[in-house]
Amino acid sequence: MAQTADPPRDDRISSAVVIGRIAWCAYNDATTHSLGELGASFQQLEGVAGTDSTTGLLLRTCHRIEWYEAEPPMAATAPLSIRLSRRITGHQAAASRLAQIAAGTMSLILGEQFIFQQVHAAFDRLSADHPLRPVGAEVLLLASQARRRFGLRARLDYRDLARTLLSASTAQPSNLVVVGGGMLAQAVAHELGDDRRVFLLTRSPKKLRRLLRAGSARTTVLRITDLPDTVRDSGFDLVLATSGLTPQYREHIARLVDAAARRLVVDLCATPVLRERSNYQYLHHPAVTDLIEDANRPAVEAARAASSWIENHYGGRS
């Protein structure tokens, strides 16, 4: 998916007319569950669209699963196969939370760009007459304004993180293999495509080839089982940026990780795809979290100010 730009600049927010309203939301995130538990929940949700509800919205990102129900509430619980442990009632509190999420104030990497796009995509999947669709325009505009007003931008975004970790190699191989077909995998391939040949591996190569933006001439899209032996044997770095980690898919990835010519692995998945390997750094590896913590420091005050500004818009309730 191509990156989604922030909404057009308009610093005027009017709350006089709100067409859509949220009755309640329920969620699991990194404050309610361990990363391992969240990873197990993601697995349970594979194959669950969650977008065919006429009244609800499913938001699923790397570190959260959330359900937002429209007002008037048609269901007491989210129609999911897992239990969501925390609950917020009322439009103001739920919309405030959603806008803060979209702004990146609640992300592992403060101010990161992808969460805005993920919230945008969640609302974009709703039907034109869905009662929560106007809420998307409301919270995304507010999140965009908060980011601009307080200069909330990640100093080290996820794709920059991949570049930084890979640059630690003293002898970079000419090939980079990226596993995934979503916006993060595409962004990593685009970011590093000028430096080396990129092979983007996915389960749906035809669909991904249509989605790839212009300027990806050095990126080859293949099915995960079709990486040429010449690439396997000549040396490559590996970035994991995927979801839907079925046992079979993990086996394919493990073979890539254990290839003799493989050098570095950067795992950007919500939970580590595999157990420890040599030269294997995952999102919550101590060395990586230290790097993220250092990069977050300049954004802490901006994130705090953006959150307060959004809360104040909704009457100080979050």
SEBA-541057 format. One record per residue (C-alpha): residue number from 1; residue in one letter; y, x, z. Coordinates in steps of 0.001 Angstrom, whole numbers, plus 524288, in hexadecimal, padded with zeros to 5 digits. Last residue first. Layout:
# residues N
+-----+------+-------+-------+-------+
! pos ! code !    yy !    xx !    zz !
+-----+------+-------+-------+-------+
! NUM !    A !     Y !     X !     Z !
...
+-----+------+-------+-------+-------+
***
This chain:
# residues 318
+-----+------+-------+-------+-------+
! pos ! code !    yy !    xx !    zz !
+-----+------+-------+-------+-------+
! 318 !    S ! 828DE ! 7DB36 ! 86B44 !
! 317 !    R ! 83432 ! 7D32D ! 8706F !
! 316 !    G ! 8423D ! 7D801 ! 87012 !
! 315 !    G ! 84713 ! 7CC0B ! 868C8 !
! 314 !    Y ! 83FEE ! 7CE83 ! 85C2B !
! 313 !    H ! 84A8A ! 7D73C ! 856AA !
! 312 !    N ! 84AAC ! 7DE4A ! 863A7 !
! 311 !    E ! 83C54 ! 7E1D8 ! 861FE !
! 310 !    I ! 83F16 ! 7E77D ! 85484 !
! 309 !    W ! 84A47 ! 7EFBF ! 859D3 !
! 308 !    S ! 84203 ! 7F432 ! 86550 !
! 307 !    S ! 8370F ! 7F88F ! 85C3F !
! 306 !    A ! 84082 ! 7FFCF ! 85358 !
! 305 !    A ! 84698 ! 806CB ! 85F00 !
! 304 !    R ! 83959 ! 80B29 ! 86418 !
! 303 !    A ! 83513 ! 80FAD ! 856A0 !
! 302 !    A ! 841C2 ! 81732 ! 854A6 !
! 301 !    E ! 84057 ! 81D8A ! 86201 !
! 300 !    V ! 8325C ! 821CF ! 85F4C !
! 299 !    A ! 834AE ! 8267F ! 8515F !
! 298 !    P ! 83824 ! 834C7 ! 85437 !
! 297 !    R ! 82C11 ! 835EF ! 85CF9 !
! 296 !    N ! 82273 ! 83025 ! 85345 !
! 295 !    A ! 8202D ! 83CBB ! 84B8C !
! 294 !    D ! 81C17 ! 84410 ! 857D0 !
! 293 !    E ! 812FF ! 83906 ! 85BCF !
! 292 !    I ! 80D2B ! 83882 ! 84E2C !
! 291 !    L ! 80A01 ! 8470F ! 84E51 !
! 290 !    D ! 80437 ! 84608 ! 85BED !
! 289 !    T ! 7FC2E ! 83A5A ! 85755 !
! 288 !    V ! 7F71B ! 8428D ! 84C10 !
! 287 !    A ! 7F2E5 ! 84E20 ! 85451 !
! 286 !    P ! 7ECA4 ! 8450F ! 85E2C !
! 285 !    H ! 7E4BD ! 83E03 ! 85399 !
! 284 !    H ! 7E913 ! 82FE8 ! 8533D !
! 283 !    L ! 7EBA1 ! 82ECD ! 8449F !
! 282 !    Y ! 7DFF3 ! 8370E ! 840F0 !
! 281 !    Q ! 7DEBA ! 84592 ! 83E72 !
! 280 !    Y ! 7D229 ! 84B46 ! 838EE !
! 279 !    N ! 7D1E4 ! 859F7 ! 8364A !
! 278 !    S ! 7C3F7 ! 85A83 ! 83B7A !
! 277 !    R ! 7BE43 ! 84D38 ! 83E65 !
! 276 !    E ! 7C01C ! 84406 ! 849D4 !
! 275 !    R ! 7BA43 ! 83696 ! 8487B !
! 274 !    L ! 7BD4C ! 82E50 ! 83CB2 !
! 273 !    V ! 7C6D7 ! 823EE ! 83822 !
! 272 !    P ! 7D01D ! 8266C ! 84351 !
! 271 !    T ! 7D736 ! 819F1 ! 84753 !
! 270 !    A ! 7E2E1 ! 813F5 ! 84064 !
! 269 !    C ! 7E079 ! 81C47 ! 8345B !
! 268 !    L ! 7E94C ! 827DB ! 83139 !
! 267 !    D ! 7DE49 ! 831FC ! 8310A !
! 266 !    V ! 7E2E0 ! 83F24 ! 82BED !
! 265 !    V ! 7D755 ! 84789 ! 827AE !
! 264 !    L ! 7D8EE ! 855E5 ! 82404 !
! 263 !    R ! 7CFE7 ! 85E6D ! 81BC7 !
! 262 !    R ! 7C4F7 ! 857DF ! 81436 !
! 261 !    A ! 7BD1A ! 86170 ! 80BF3 !
! 260 !    A ! 7B03C ! 85F21 ! 8131D !
! 259 !    A ! 7B177 ! 85057 ! 81303 !
! 258 !    D ! 7B03D ! 84AEE ! 820CF !
! 257 !    V ! 7BCAD ! 842C4 ! 82041 !
! 256 !    L ! 7B93C ! 83D5E ! 812DC !
! 255 !    R ! 7AB8C ! 839CA ! 8173F !
! 254 !    A ! 7B125 ! 8339F ! 82377 !
! 253 !    I ! 7BA33 ! 82B41 ! 81B1B !
! 252 !    H ! 7AECD ! 82591 ! 8137B !
! 251 !    E ! 7A768 ! 82316 ! 82021 !
! 250 !    R ! 7B352 ! 81C81 ! 82609 !
! 249 !    Y ! 7B3CB ! 81345 ! 81A5A !
! 248 !    Q ! 7A599 ! 80F9A ! 81C9D !
! 247 !    P ! 7A815 ! 80CD3 ! 82B01 !
! 246 !    T ! 7B3D8 ! 8043D ! 8278D !
! 245 !    L ! 7C137 ! 80A2C ! 8298B !
! 244 !    G ! 7C9DF ! 7FF40 ! 82492 !
! 243 !    S ! 7D609 ! 8076A ! 825AB !
! 242 !    T ! 7DAEA ! 81383 ! 81E9D !
! 241 !    A ! 7E3BD ! 81F49 ! 81F9A !
! 240 !    L ! 7DAC8 ! 82B12 ! 82087 !
! 239 !    V ! 7E0ED ! 8377D ! 81B1F !
! 238 !    L ! 7D811 ! 84258 ! 81600 !
! 237 !    D ! 7DB11 ! 85037 ! 811B8 !
! 236 !    F ! 7D383 ! 85599 ! 8063F !
! 235 !    G ! 7CB12 ! 860D8 ! 80188 !
! 234 !    S ! 7C530 ! 86438 ! 7F457 !
! 233 !    D ! 7B7B7 ! 85E85 ! 7F6E0 !
! 232 !    R ! 7BB5F ! 8507C ! 7FA10 !
! 231 !    V ! 7C555 ! 85068 ! 7EF05 !
! 230 !    T ! 7BB7C ! 8554F ! 7E4F5 !
! 229 !    D ! 7B18E ! 84BCB ! 7EA70 !
! 228 !    P ! 7BA3F ! 840A1 ! 7E5F3 !
! 227 !    L ! 7BE24 ! 83641 ! 7F002 !
! 226 !    D ! 7B70F ! 829DA ! 7EBC5 !
! 225 !    T ! 7B1AE ! 823FB ! 7F85B !
! 224 !    I ! 7BF12 ! 8200C ! 7FDA6 !
! 223 !    R ! 7C280 ! 8193B ! 7F0E9 !
! 222 !    L ! 7CCF8 ! 820C0 ! 7E9D6 !
! 221 !    V ! 7DBA9 ! 82121 ! 7E819 !
! 220 !    T ! 7E128 ! 82DCA ! 7E27E !
! 219 !    T ! 7EEB3 ! 831D2 ! 7E6F0 !
! 218 !    R ! 7F65A ! 83C2B ! 7DF6F !
! 217 !    A ! 7FCDD ! 83200 ! 7D6C2 !
! 216 !    S ! 80190 ! 82A59 ! 7E278 !
! 215 !    G ! 80F94 ! 828DB ! 7DDC5 !
! 214 !    A ! 80F3A ! 81A45 ! 7DBB7 !
! 213 !    R ! 809C6 ! 81236 ! 7E6DD !
! 212 !    L ! 7FB7B ! 8102C ! 7E95B !
! 211 !    L ! 7F830 ! 801C6 ! 7EA79 !
! 210 !    R ! 7F09C ! 8005D ! 7DDC4 !
! 209 !    R ! 7E887 ! 80C75 ! 7E0A9 !
! 208 !    L ! 7E5DF ! 80701 ! 7EE29 !
! 207 !    K ! 7DFBF ! 7FA97 ! 7E8DA !
! 206 !    K ! 7D6DB ! 8022D ! 7DFCB !
! 205 !    P ! 7D310 ! 80BD3 ! 7EA72 !
! 204 !    S ! 7CE11 ! 8018A ! 7F409 !
! 203 !    R ! 7C5BC ! 80896 ! 7FE4B !
! 202 !    T ! 7CF46 ! 813D0 ! 7FF6E !
! 201 !    L ! 7D104 ! 82247 ! 7FCDF !
! 200 !    L ! 7DE1F ! 82828 ! 7F911 !
! 199 !    F ! 7DC55 ! 83599 ! 7F309 !
! 198 !    V ! 7E8B2 ! 83DBC ! 7F389 !
! 197 !    R ! 7EB82 ! 84A2A ! 7EBCB !
! 196 !    R ! 7F528 ! 852B7 ! 7F2CB !
! 195 !    D ! 8031C ! 85463 ! 7F746 !
! 194 !    D ! 809F8 ! 8496E ! 7F00D !
! 193 !    G ! 7FFDC ! 83F6C ! 7F444 !
! 192 !    L ! 80256 ! 841BE ! 802B1 !
! 191 !    E ! 80BE2 ! 836AA ! 8053C !
! 190 !    H ! 805ED ! 82D86 ! 7FB0E !
! 189 !    A ! 7F829 ! 82F43 ! 80047 !
! 188 !    V ! 7FCFE ! 82D7F ! 80E39 !
! 187 !    A ! 8047F ! 82141 ! 80A46 !
! 186 !    Q ! 7F8BA ! 81B83 ! 80348 !
! 185 !    A ! 7F005 ! 81DD2 ! 80F14 !
! 184 !    L ! 7FA27 ! 81796 ! 817F3 !
! 183 !    M ! 7FC5F ! 80BCB ! 80F2A !
! 182 !    G ! 7EE07 ! 80880 ! 80E06 !
! 181 !    G ! 7E311 ! 80E08 ! 805B1 !
! 180 !    G ! 7DC84 ! 817C2 ! 80E8F !
! 179 !    V ! 7D5FB ! 8251B ! 80E9D !
! 178 !    V ! 7DF0E ! 83012 ! 80A3D !
! 177 !    V ! 7D946 ! 83C6C ! 8042B !
! 176 !    L ! 7E2A6 ! 847C8 ! 8020A !
! 175 !    N ! 7DF80 ! 8527E ! 7F852 !
! 174 !    S ! 7E5EE ! 85FB5 ! 7F5E1 !
! 173 !    P ! 7E0DA ! 8657A ! 80278 !
! 172 !    Q ! 7EB3C ! 86A0E ! 80C1A !
! 171 !    A ! 7E8CE ! 87767 ! 811F2 !
! 170 !    T ! 7EFE5 ! 878F5 ! 81ED6 !
! 169 !    S ! 7ED4F ! 86AE7 ! 822B8 !
! 168 !    A ! 7F7A9 ! 865E3 ! 82C11 !
! 167 !    S ! 7FE04 ! 85F11 ! 82081 !
! 166 !    L ! 7F3A9 ! 85486 ! 821A7 !
! 165 !    L ! 7F8C1 ! 8503A ! 82EE1 !
! 164 !    T ! 806D6 ! 84F9D ! 82A46 !
! 163 !    R ! 80379 ! 84875 ! 81DAB !
! 162 !    A ! 7FB6E ! 83E3F ! 824DA !
! 161 !    L ! 80640 ! 83C58 ! 82ED1 !
! 160 !    D ! 81021 ! 83ABE ! 823E7 !
! 159 !    R ! 8079D ! 82FB5 ! 81E95 !
! 158 !    Y ! 8074F ! 8298F ! 82C0A !
! 157 !    D ! 815E0 ! 82AD7 ! 82E65 !
! 156 !    L ! 81BC5 ! 83678 ! 83584 !
! 155 !    R ! 82A18 ! 83487 ! 838E7 !
! 154 !    A ! 827C4 ! 8260F ! 83918 !
! 153 !    R ! 8340E ! 81E65 ! 8367A !
! 152 !    L ! 83C00 ! 81622 ! 83FC8 !
! 151 !    G ! 84A25 ! 81896 ! 83C5A !
! 150 !    F ! 84EE3 ! 80EBD ! 84650 !
! 149 !    R ! 8555C ! 804E2 ! 83D37 !
! 148 !    R ! 84C5C ! 807ED ! 831E3 !
! 147 !    R ! 83F92 ! 805B9 ! 8392F !
! 146 !    A ! 84502 ! 7F9DA ! 84029 !
! 145 !    Q ! 84980 ! 7F3EF ! 8334F !
! 144 !    S ! 83C15 ! 7F591 ! 82D43 !
! 143 !    A ! 8358E ! 7EF89 ! 8391C !
! 142 !    L ! 83ED0 ! 7E3E5 ! 838B8 !
! 141 !    L ! 83C72 ! 7E1D3 ! 82A40 !
! 140 !    L ! 82DD8 ! 7E2F8 ! 82C4A !
! 139 !    V ! 82E30 ! 7D986 ! 837BF !
! 138 !    E ! 8357E ! 7CEB0 ! 830A5 !
! 137 !    A ! 82F1B ! 7CFF1 ! 8234A !
! 136 !    G ! 821CE ! 7CF8E ! 829C2 !
! 135 !    V ! 82596 ! 7C3DC ! 83202 !
! 134 !    P ! 8285F ! 7BC72 ! 8256F !
! 133 !    R ! 819D9 ! 7BDF1 ! 821CA !
! 132 !    L ! 81536 ! 7B862 ! 82EB6 !
! 131 !    P ! 81494 ! 7AA28 ! 82A52 !
! 130 !    H ! 80C4B ! 7AD8B ! 81E48 !
! 129 !    D ! 8121C ! 7A702 ! 8123E !
! 128 !    A ! 8121B ! 7B31A ! 80994 !
! 127 !    S ! 8047E ! 7B6E2 ! 80DF2 !
! 126 !    L ! 80311 ! 7C27E ! 81705 !
! 125 !    R ! 7FF05 ! 7CFA7 ! 8117F !
! 124 !    D ! 80D23 ! 7D466 ! 81161 !
! 123 !    F ! 80DCF ! 7D269 ! 8200A !
! 122 !    A ! 80311 ! 7DC56 ! 82286 !
! 121 !    A ! 8087B ! 7E561 ! 817EF !
! 120 !    H ! 815E4 ! 7E5F2 ! 81E71 !
! 119 !    V ! 80F95 ! 7E8F1 ! 82B91 !
! 118 !    Q ! 807E6 ! 7F3E5 ! 8251F !
! 117 !    Q ! 813E8 ! 7F905 ! 81E09 !
! 116 !    F ! 81BAA ! 7F9C4 ! 82A9D !
! 115 !    I ! 81012 ! 80079 ! 8310B !
! 114 !    F ! 80FAB ! 80A97 ! 82640 !
! 113 !    Q ! 81D25 ! 81030 ! 8287C !
! 112 !    E ! 81BDF ! 81748 ! 8356D !
! 111 !    G ! 8270C ! 81562 ! 83EFB !
! 110 !    L ! 81FB2 ! 81A9A ! 84AB0 !
! 109 !    I ! 8127F ! 8208D ! 84738 !
! 108 !    L ! 808A8 ! 819AA ! 84FF4 !
! 107 !    S ! 80FE4 ! 80D3C ! 84C8C !
! 106 !    M ! 816E9 ! 803CE ! 855A3 !
! 105 !    T ! 824DA ! 80665 ! 85102 !
! 104 !    G ! 82094 ! 8065F ! 842CF !
! 103 !    A ! 82A44 ! 7FC1F ! 83E35 !
! 102 !    A ! 81F29 ! 7F312 ! 83A3C !
! 101 !    I ! 81974 ! 7F391 ! 847F2 !
! 100 !    Q ! 826BB ! 7F0BD ! 84DDB !
!  99 !    A ! 82863 ! 7E527 ! 844AF !
!  98 !    L ! 81B05 ! 7DFDC ! 84891 !
!  97 !    R ! 81DCE ! 7E118 ! 85705 !
!  96 !    S ! 82ACB ! 7DA27 ! 855AA !
!  95 !    A ! 8243A ! 7CF95 ! 84D90 !
!  94 !    A ! 81A49 ! 7CD4B ! 8586F !
!  93 !    A ! 8245F ! 7CCC9 ! 86360 !
!  92 !    Q ! 82DE7 ! 7C435 ! 85BEB !
!  91 !    H ! 823B4 ! 7BB2E ! 8561A !
!  90 !    G ! 81CE1 ! 7B789 ! 862B3 !
!  89 !    T ! 81081 ! 7BC2E ! 86952 !
!  88 !    I ! 80B11 ! 7C9F1 ! 86A75 !
!  87 !    R ! 7FC8C ! 7CC77 ! 86C72 !
!  86 !    R ! 7F45D ! 7D867 ! 86F79 !
!  85 !    S ! 7E584 ! 7D966 ! 86E77 !
!  84 !    L ! 7E232 ! 7D622 ! 86071 !
!  83 !    R ! 7D3BC ! 7D2C4 ! 8602B !
!  82 !    I ! 7CC5B ! 7D624 ! 853C8 !
!  81 !    S ! 7C64B ! 7CDEF ! 848F2 !
!  80 !    L ! 7D380 ! 7C855 ! 84528 !
!  79 !    P ! 7D92A ! 7BAA7 ! 84450 !
!  78 !    A ! 7E458 ! 7BDA7 ! 84DC6 !
!  77 !    T ! 7E47B ! 7B4E5 ! 859AC !
!  76 !    A ! 7EB0C ! 7A830 ! 85DC8 !
!  75 !    A ! 7EC29 ! 7A347 ! 84FEA !
!  74 !    M ! 7F5E8 ! 79AA3 ! 848CC !
!  73 !    P ! 801CA ! 79FA7 ! 84FEC !
!  72 !    P ! 80E50 ! 798C1 ! 84BA2 !
!  71 !    E ! 812CC ! 7A31D ! 848ED !
!  70 !    A ! 80BD3 ! 7ADC1 ! 84188 !
!  69 !    E ! 80154 ! 7B69D ! 84714 !
!  68 !    Y ! 8026A ! 7C55F ! 846F4 !
!  67 !    W ! 7F5E7 ! 7CD6A ! 8480F !
!  66 !    E ! 7F602 ! 7DBEF ! 84AEE !
!  65 !    I ! 7EC94 ! 7E752 ! 8492E !
!  64 !    R ! 7F297 ! 7F470 ! 84C63 !
!  63 !    H ! 7F1A5 ! 80329 ! 84B3B !
!  62 !    C ! 7EF55 ! 80624 ! 83CDC !
!  61 !    T ! 7F4C4 ! 7F928 ! 83834 !
!  60 !    R ! 7F014 ! 7EB07 ! 83815 !
!  59 !    L ! 7F9B0 ! 7DFCA ! 83808 !
!  58 !    L ! 7F353 ! 7D26E ! 83660 !
!  57 !    L ! 7FC8B ! 7C6ED ! 83426 !
!  56 !    G ! 7F9CA ! 7B8D8 ! 837BD !
!  55 !    T ! 7FD1D ! 7AAFD ! 8335B !
!  54 !    T ! 7F64F ! 7A848 ! 82666 !
!  53 !    S ! 7EBE2 ! 7B263 ! 82941 !
!  52 !    D ! 7E694 ! 7B907 ! 81D11 !
!  51 !    T ! 7EC21 ! 7C63B ! 820DD !
!  50 !    G ! 7E238 ! 7CAA5 ! 82AEF !
!  49 !    A ! 7DA8C ! 7D172 ! 82046 !
!  48 !    V ! 7CEF0 ! 7D4A1 ! 828CA !
!  47 !    G ! 7C665 ! 7DE09 ! 82106 !
!  46 !    E ! 7C7C0 ! 7E8A3 ! 82B28 !
!  45 !    L ! 7CC6A ! 7E29B ! 837D3 !
!  44 !    Q ! 7C104 ! 7E760 ! 83FEF !
!  43 !    Q ! 7C393 ! 7F55A ! 83B6C !
!  42 !    F ! 7D1BB ! 7F467 ! 83F8A !
!  41 !    S ! 7CD31 ! 7F001 ! 84CF3 !
!  40 !    A ! 7C47F ! 7FC00 ! 84E39 !
!  39 !    G ! 7D01D ! 8049F ! 84AE4 !
!  38 !    L ! 7D847 ! 7FDB4 ! 85504 !
!  37 !    E ! 7CDEE ! 80070 ! 85F37 !
!  36 !    G ! 7CDAA ! 80ECE ! 85B8B !
!  35 !    L ! 7DC66 ! 80F94 ! 85C0B !
!  34 !    S ! 7DC23 ! 80A4F ! 869D5 !
!  33 !    H ! 7E101 ! 7FC88 ! 86BD7 !
!  32 !    T ! 7ECC5 ! 7F538 ! 87121 !
!  31 !    T ! 7F80F ! 7FEAA ! 86EE7 !
!  30 !    A ! 7F23E ! 80401 ! 86239 !
!  29 !    D ! 7F22B ! 7F646 ! 85C99 !
!  28 !    N ! 7EB91 ! 7E91D ! 85E15 !
!  27 !    Y ! 7F3AD ! 7DD2A ! 85B33 !
!  26 !    A ! 7F71C ! 7CEF3 ! 85D16 !
!  25 !    C ! 80300 ! 7C7F8 ! 857AC !
!  24 !    W ! 80931 ! 7BB04 ! 85AE6 !
!  23 !    A ! 810DB ! 7AF8F ! 8554D !
!  22 !    I ! 817A1 ! 7B735 ! 84A8D !
!  21 !    R ! 822A2 ! 7B089 ! 84324 !
!  20 !    G ! 825D5 ! 7AE48 ! 834E8 !
!  19 !    I ! 83267 ! 7A835 ! 82FF6 !
!  18 !    V ! 83BE2 ! 7AF50 ! 838D2 !
!  17 !    V ! 849DB ! 7AAF3 ! 836AE !
!  16 !    A ! 854AB ! 7AF22 ! 83FF6 !
!  15 !    S ! 84E4D ! 7BC5C ! 84256 !
!  14 !    S ! 8572F ! 7C357 ! 838CF !
!  13 !    I ! 855D4 ! 7D1D7 ! 836F6 !
!  12 !    R ! 860FE ! 7D8A7 ! 82FFC !
!  11 !    D ! 85ECC ! 7E713 ! 82D75 !
!  10 !    D ! 85A1A ! 7E4BA ! 81FA5 !
!   9 !    R ! 853D9 ! 7F028 ! 8189C !
!   8 !    P ! 84979 ! 7EC17 ! 80F04 !
!   7 !    P ! 83BC5 ! 7EBAF ! 814EC !
!   6 !    D ! 8351B ! 7F8DF ! 8177C !
!   5 !    A ! 82D5F ! 7FDD0 ! 80BFF !
!   4 !    T ! 81EE0 ! 7FB7C ! 80AED !
!   3 !    Q ! 816CC ! 80753 ! 80753 !
!   2 !    A ! 80D49 ! 80542 ! 7FC66 !
!   1 !    M ! 80000 ! 80000 ! 80000 !
+-----+------+-------+-------+-------+
***
